[in-house]
């Protein structure tokens, strides 16, 4: 099993949390973002959550020197995490 790079994970989780808190603060203050702004904010949060997972095993040195391909790959929804969905019967689909 590969070693997890907690520094990378923490950094990206923190970035995602900050973006979600920004959305929450805007809602609480009734400074609602428009649809485009909201989309960008959610995409930013997802990007960092995806990065936290997809880059979890890479060395910090590589993370500091990501290629465009790395950036694009690590920012995608993880292929090794099953998305949750419910079946028509209300039970988790297998």
KOLKOL-658176 format. One record per residue: chain; x, y, z of N, C-alpha, C, O in turn; residue in one letter; residue number from 1. Coordinates in nm, 4 decimals. Example, Ala and Ser with C-alpha at 12.3 -4.5 7.8 and 13.67 -1.06 7.14 Angstrom:
<sites>
SITE,A,1.3190,-0.5690,0.7800,1.2300,-0.4500,0.7800,1.3200,-0.3300,0.7800,1.4236,-0.3319,0.8465,A,1
SITE,A,1.2850,-0.2250,0.7080,1.3670,-0.1060,0.7140,1.2900,0.0030,0.7870,1.3409,0.1138,0.8039,S,2
</sites>
This chain:
<sites>
SITE,A,0.0838,-0.1176,0.0000,0.0000,0.0000,0.0000,0.0892,0.1251,0.0000,0.1832,0.1353,0.0788,X,1
SITE,A,0.0588,0.2182,-0.0877,0.1388,0.3400,-0.0987,0.1148,0.4312,0.0220,0.0070,0.4322,0.0815,X,2
SITE,A,0.2186,0.5073,0.0556,0.2113,0.6018,0.1659,0.1286,0.7236,0.1235,0.1451,0.7757,0.0132,X,3
SITE,A,0.0404,0.7674,0.2118,-0.0400,0.8857,0.1847,0.0416,1.0114,0.2141,0.1146,1.0171,0.3130,X,4
SITE,A,0.0289,1.1108,0.1284,0.0976,1.2379,0.1483,-0.0010,1.3333,0.2160,-0.0772,1.4037,0.1498,X,5
SITE,A,0.0025,1.3338,0.3481,-0.0945,1.4102,0.4260,-0.0806,1.5607,0.4051,-0.1781,1.6338,0.4228,X,6
SITE,A,0.0350,1.6075,0.3690,0.0537,1.7502,0.3428,-0.0307,1.7927,0.2217,-0.0986,1.8953,0.2260,X,7
SITE,A,-0.0262,1.7149,0.1161,-0.1059,1.7430,-0.0041,-0.2550,1.7294,0.0268,-0.3355,1.8136,-0.0129,X,8
SITE,A,-0.2902,1.6236,0.0971,-0.4307,1.6006,0.1309,-0.4847,1.7178,0.2128,-0.5899,1.7728,0.1803,X,9
SITE,A,-0.4136,1.7560,0.3183,-0.4591,1.8647,0.4053,-0.4728,1.9956,0.3291,-0.5716,2.0671,0.3462,X,10
SITE,A,-0.3764,2.0271,0.2466,-0.3801,2.1516,0.1702,-0.5046,2.1587,0.0828,-0.5719,2.2616,0.0782,X,11
SITE,A,-0.5348,2.0509,0.0146,-0.6497,2.0507,-0.0758,-0.7825,2.0440,-0.0015,-0.8800,2.1053,-0.0451,X,12
SITE,A,-0.7885,1.9719,0.1083,-0.9100,1.9690,0.1900,-0.9368,2.1089,0.2463,-1.0514,2.1536,0.2500,X,13
SITE,A,-0.8314,2.1774,0.2899,-0.8455,2.3139,0.3426,-0.8990,2.4087,0.2360,-0.9870,2.4904,0.2635,X,14
SITE,A,-0.8458,2.3979,0.1141,-0.8925,2.4829,0.0036,-1.0400,2.4563,-0.0277,-1.1170,2.5499,-0.0493,X,15
SITE,A,-1.0788,2.3292,-0.0299,-1.2186,2.2941,-0.0570,-1.3091,2.3474,0.0539,-1.4150,2.4039,0.0264,X,16
SITE,A,-1.2675,2.3295,0.1783,-1.3463,2.3768,0.2923,-1.3632,2.5289,0.2880,-1.4724,2.5801,0.3123,X,17
SITE,A,-1.2560,2.6002,0.2573,-1.2631,2.7463,0.2490,-1.3630,2.7907,0.1416,-1.4384,2.8858,0.1618,X,18
SITE,A,-1.3630,2.7223,0.0294,-1.4569,2.7584,-0.0786,-1.6002,2.7305,-0.0354,-1.6895,2.8110,-0.0616,X,19
SITE,A,-1.6227,2.6177,0.0303,-1.7575,2.5850,0.0782,-1.8025,2.6838,0.1859,-1.9195,2.7218,0.1906,X,20
SITE,A,-1.7102,2.7249,0.2716,-1.7439,2.8240,0.3737,-1.7782,2.9588,0.3104,-1.8643,3.0312,0.3604,X,21
SITE,A,-1.7109,2.9922,0.2007,-1.7395,3.1164,0.1298,-1.8830,3.1119,0.0752,-1.9571,3.2097,0.0854,X,22
SITE,A,-1.9207,2.9988,0.0179,-2.0570,2.9830,-0.0331,-2.1568,2.9962,0.0817,-2.2566,3.0674,0.0704,X,23
SITE,A,-2.1294,2.9281,0.1902,-2.2183,2.9324,0.3059,-2.2323,3.0750,0.3598,-2.3428,3.1177,0.3935,X,24
SITE,A,-2.1231,3.1476,0.3680,-2.1270,3.2858,0.4168,-2.2094,3.3755,0.3259,-2.2859,3.4595,0.3733,X,25
SITE,A,-2.1938,3.3579,0.1953,-2.2731,3.4365,0.1003,-2.4221,3.4091,0.1170,-2.5039,3.5009,0.1111,X,26
SITE,A,-2.4564,3.2835,0.1377,-2.5970,3.2469,0.1570,-2.6495,3.3088,0.2865,-2.7584,3.3661,0.2884,X,27
SITE,A,-2.5721,3.2973,0.3944,-2.6147,3.3513,0.5239,-2.6323,3.5026,0.5200,-2.7207,3.5563,0.5868,X,28
SITE,A,-2.5494,3.5717,0.4425,-2.5579,3.7178,0.4338,-2.6539,3.7627,0.3241,-2.6711,3.8823,0.3006,X,29
SITE,A,-2.7160,3.6659,0.2572,-2.8073,3.6895,0.1460,-2.7394,3.7612,0.0301,-2.8042,3.8317,-0.0473,X,30
SITE,A,-2.6079,3.7426,0.0190,-2.5327,3.7943,-0.0941,-2.5185,3.6848,-0.1978,-2.4085,3.6537,-0.2433,X,31
SITE,A,-2.6316,3.6272,-0.2342,-2.6355,3.5080,-0.3173,-2.5582,3.5257,-0.4483,-2.5792,3.6224,-0.5215,X,32
SITE,A,-2.4686,3.4306,-0.4764,-2.3995,3.4356,-0.6062,-2.4978,3.3991,-0.7167,-2.5951,3.3274,-0.6932,X,33
SITE,A,-2.4716,3.4491,-0.8376,-2.5569,3.4066,-0.9491,-2.5167,3.2641,-0.9882,-2.4212,3.2092,-0.9332,X,34
SITE,A,-2.5876,3.2060,-1.0807,-2.5635,3.0660,-1.1190,-2.4209,3.0438,-1.1666,-2.3584,2.9446,-1.1291,X,35
SITE,A,-2.3683,3.1341,-1.2482,-2.2319,3.1188,-1.2994,-2.1288,3.1250,-1.1880,-2.0357,3.0445,-1.1844,X,36
SITE,A,-2.1451,3.2209,-1.0966,-2.0517,3.2333,-0.9834,-2.0592,3.1105,-0.8937,-1.9571,3.0583,-0.8487,X,37
SITE,A,-2.1835,3.0645,-0.8682,-2.2019,2.9450,-0.7850,-2.1360,2.8236,-0.8500,-2.0713,2.7444,-0.7814,X,38
SITE,A,-2.1517,2.8083,-0.9805,-2.0902,2.6966,-1.0519,-1.9388,2.6990,-1.0369,-1.8775,2.5960,-1.0087,X,39
SITE,A,-1.8782,2.8157,-1.0556,-1.7329,2.8278,-1.0435,-1.6866,2.7912,-0.9026,-1.5848,2.7242,-0.8856,X,40
SITE,A,-1.7612,2.8350,-0.8029,-1.7246,2.8073,-0.6645,-1.7335,2.6569,-0.6338,-1.6453,2.6005,-0.5691,X,41
SITE,A,-1.8408,2.5935,-0.6812,-1.8570,2.4494,-0.6585,-1.7502,2.3710,-0.7343,-1.6942,2.2750,-0.6814,X,42
SITE,A,-1.7222,2.4116,-0.8577,-1.6165,2.3454,-0.9352,-1.4821,2.3571,-0.8639,-1.4040,2.2619,-0.8628,X,43
SITE,A,-1.4549,2.4725,-0.8046,-1.3296,2.4924,-0.7318,-1.3215,2.3970,-0.6124,-1.2177,2.3352,-0.5887,X,44
SITE,A,-1.4314,2.3855,-0.5376,-1.4336,2.2936,-0.4222,-1.4134,2.1489,-0.4691,-1.3329,2.0758,-0.4116,X,45
SITE,A,-1.4860,2.1081,-0.5727,-1.4704,1.9727,-0.6264,-1.3266,1.9475,-0.6739,-1.2689,1.8415,-0.6493,X,46
SITE,A,-1.2717,2.0461,-0.7414,-1.1347,2.0335,-0.7915,-1.0402,1.9961,-0.6774,-0.9584,1.9052,-0.6916,X,47
SITE,A,-1.0510,2.0649,-0.5660,-0.9600,2.0370,-0.4543,-0.9912,1.9039,-0.3861,-0.8996,1.8364,-0.3392,X,48
SITE,A,-1.1173,1.8653,-0.3796,-1.1503,1.7331,-0.3236,-1.0935,1.6231,-0.4143,-1.0366,1.5251,-0.3662,X,49
SITE,A,-1.1097,1.6408,-0.5457,-1.0545,1.5435,-0.6398,-0.9026,1.5374,-0.6286,-0.8443,1.4289,-0.6289,X,50
SITE,A,-0.8388,1.6531,-0.6187,-0.6935,1.6586,-0.6041,-0.6496,1.5881,-0.4769,-0.5514,1.5139,-0.4777,X,51
SITE,A,-0.7216,1.6106,-0.3674,-0.6850,1.5475,-0.2392,-0.6797,1.3956,-0.2547,-0.5922,1.3299,-0.1982,X,52
SITE,A,-0.7727,1.3412,-0.3305,-0.7764,1.1961,-0.3494,-0.6762,1.1496,-0.4554,-0.5962,1.0594,-0.4307,X,53
SITE,A,-0.6811,1.2110,-0.5714,-0.6003,1.1632,-0.6840,-0.4505,1.1859,-0.6660,-0.3697,1.1121,-0.7222,X,54
SITE,A,-0.4131,1.2865,-0.5889,-0.2707,1.3160,-0.5691,-0.2226,1.2699,-0.4318,-0.1138,1.3077,-0.3882,X,55
SITE,A,-0.3020,1.1896,-0.3644,-0.2735,1.1508,-0.2256,-0.1441,1.0730,-0.2070,-0.0895,1.0699,-0.0968,X,56
SITE,A,-0.0947,1.0107,-0.3120,0.0247,0.9264,-0.2998,0.1494,0.9839,-0.3652,0.2554,0.9215,-0.3610,X,57
SITE,A,0.1386,1.1004,-0.4250,0.2557,1.1513,-0.4960,0.3499,1.2260,-0.4004,0.3048,1.2835,-0.3013,X,58
SITE,A,0.4769,1.2252,-0.4293,0.5726,1.2982,-0.3462,0.5514,1.4495,-0.3587,0.5084,1.4988,-0.4629,X,59
SITE,A,0.5819,1.5210,-0.2524,0.5662,1.6671,-0.2517,0.6469,1.7334,-0.3621,0.6035,1.8338,-0.4186,X,60
SITE,A,0.7648,1.6784,-0.3937,0.8486,1.7361,-0.4986,0.7759,1.7317,-0.6339,0.7793,1.8285,-0.7099,X,61
SITE,A,0.7115,1.6208,-0.6626,0.6355,1.6112,-0.7884,0.5166,1.7066,-0.7844,0.4856,1.7714,-0.8844,X,62
SITE,A,0.4502,1.7154,-0.6704,0.3340,1.8039,-0.6563,0.3728,1.9495,-0.6823,0.2948,2.0260,-0.7391,X,63
SITE,A,0.4911,1.9864,-0.6413,0.5394,2.1236,-0.6610,0.5732,2.1519,-0.8070,0.5885,2.2677,-0.8458,X,64
SITE,A,0.5851,2.0462,-0.8884,0.6239,2.0618,-1.0291,0.5277,1.9870,-1.1212,0.5710,1.9146,-1.2109,X,65
SITE,A,0.3975,2.0044,-1.0991,0.2994,1.9320,-1.1787,0.3038,1.9712,-1.3255,0.3228,2.0878,-1.3599,X,66
SITE,A,0.2861,1.8722,-1.4105,0.2697,1.8985,-1.5525,0.1236,1.9363,-1.5771,0.0389,1.9186,-1.4896,X,67
SITE,A,0.0950,1.9876,-1.6945,-0.0441,2.0164,-1.7303,-0.1272,1.8886,-1.7271,-0.2423,1.8902,-1.6835,X,68
SITE,A,-0.0687,1.7774,-1.7735,-0.1392,1.6497,-1.7709,-0.1708,1.6064,-1.6282,-0.2806,1.5579,-1.6006,X,69
SITE,A,-0.0734,1.6241,-1.5363,-0.0974,1.5920,-1.3951,-0.2140,1.6745,-1.3421,-0.3067,1.6212,-1.2812,X,70
SITE,A,-0.2080,1.8053,-1.3661,-0.3110,1.8964,-1.3164,-0.4483,1.8532,-1.3664,-0.5437,1.8456,-1.2889,X,71
SITE,A,-0.4578,1.8254,-1.4938,-0.5862,1.7858,-1.5516,-0.6324,1.6506,-1.4992,-0.7508,1.6321,-1.4711,X,72
SITE,A,-0.5416,1.5578,-1.4861,-0.5750,1.4242,-1.4375,-0.6171,1.4257,-1.2905,-0.7183,1.3661,-1.2538,X,73
SITE,A,-0.5391,1.4942,-1.2069,-0.5682,1.4970,-1.0636,-0.6964,1.5742,-1.0326,-0.7582,1.5515,-0.9286,X,74
SITE,A,-0.7367,1.6643,-1.1207,-0.8568,1.7431,-1.0983,-0.9863,1.6737,-1.1356,-1.0943,1.7248,-1.1063,X,75
SITE,A,-0.9774,1.5575,-1.2001,-1.0970,1.4842,-1.2422,-1.1552,1.4034,-1.1271,-1.0852,1.3672,-1.0326,X,76
SITE,A,-1.2874,1.3755,-1.1376,-1.3505,1.2902,-1.0368,-1.2779,1.1561,-1.0355,-1.2543,1.0975,-1.1412,X,77
SITE,A,-1.2423,1.1072,-0.9173,-1.1658,0.9819,-0.9081,-1.2375,0.8633,-0.9723,-1.3568,0.8416,-0.9512,X,78
SITE,A,-1.1628,0.7884,-1.0500,-1.2183,0.6696,-1.1145,-1.2279,0.5520,-1.0182,-1.3017,0.4567,-1.0433,X,79
SITE,A,-1.1531,0.5587,-0.9074,-1.1517,0.4474,-0.8143,-1.2421,0.4695,-0.6929,-1.2289,0.4008,-0.5916,X,80
SITE,A,-1.3337,0.5656,-0.7037,-1.4349,0.5868,-0.6005,-1.5698,0.5658,-0.6662,-1.6020,0.6285,-0.7672,X,81
SITE,A,-1.6479,0.4771,-0.6076,-1.7801,0.4489,-0.6624,-1.8752,0.5619,-0.6250,-1.8831,0.6019,-0.5088,X,82
SITE,A,-1.9471,0.6129,-0.7241,-2.0465,0.7163,-0.6969,-2.1686,0.6511,-0.6331,-2.2089,0.5412,-0.6712,X,83
SITE,A,-2.2260,0.7198,-0.5366,-2.3449,0.6690,-0.4683,-2.4687,0.7010,-0.5490,-2.4819,0.8099,-0.6049,X,84
SITE,A,-2.5579,0.6062,-0.5545,-2.6864,0.6297,-0.6160,-2.7858,0.5350,-0.5506,-2.7468,0.4357,-0.4891,X,85
SITE,A,-2.9124,0.5656,-0.5639,-3.0149,0.4788,-0.5108,-3.0930,0.4197,-0.6264,-3.1104,0.4823,-0.7309,X,86
SITE,A,-3.1390,0.2996,-0.6056,-3.2198,0.2355,-0.7085,-3.3644,0.2847,-0.6956,-3.3975,0.3580,-0.6024,X,87
SITE,A,-3.4467,0.2452,-0.7861,-3.5882,0.2847,-0.7809,-3.6562,0.2365,-0.6532,-3.7550,0.2951,-0.6089,X,88
SITE,A,-3.6027,0.1287,-0.5938,-3.6627,0.0745,-0.4723,-3.6170,0.1514,-0.3479,-3.6645,0.1244,-0.2376,X,89
SITE,A,-3.5257,0.2463,-0.3650,-3.4783,0.3245,-0.2517,-3.3564,0.2651,-0.1840,-3.3022,0.3249,-0.0911,X,90
SITE,A,-3.3116,0.1469,-0.2295,-3.1933,0.0844,-0.1733,-3.0704,0.1238,-0.2549,-3.0809,0.1593,-0.3723,X,91
SITE,A,-2.9552,0.1170,-0.1915,-2.8307,0.1493,-0.2623,-2.8141,0.0530,-0.3786,-2.8236,-0.0686,-0.3619,X,92
SITE,A,-2.7896,0.1080,-0.4952,-2.7696,0.0248,-0.6147,-2.6343,-0.0458,-0.6060,-2.5361,0.0119,-0.5593,X,93
SITE,A,-2.6303,-0.1666,-0.6496,-2.5058,-0.2455,-0.6490,-2.4324,-0.2261,-0.7784,-2.3254,-0.2837,-0.7979,X,94
</sites>
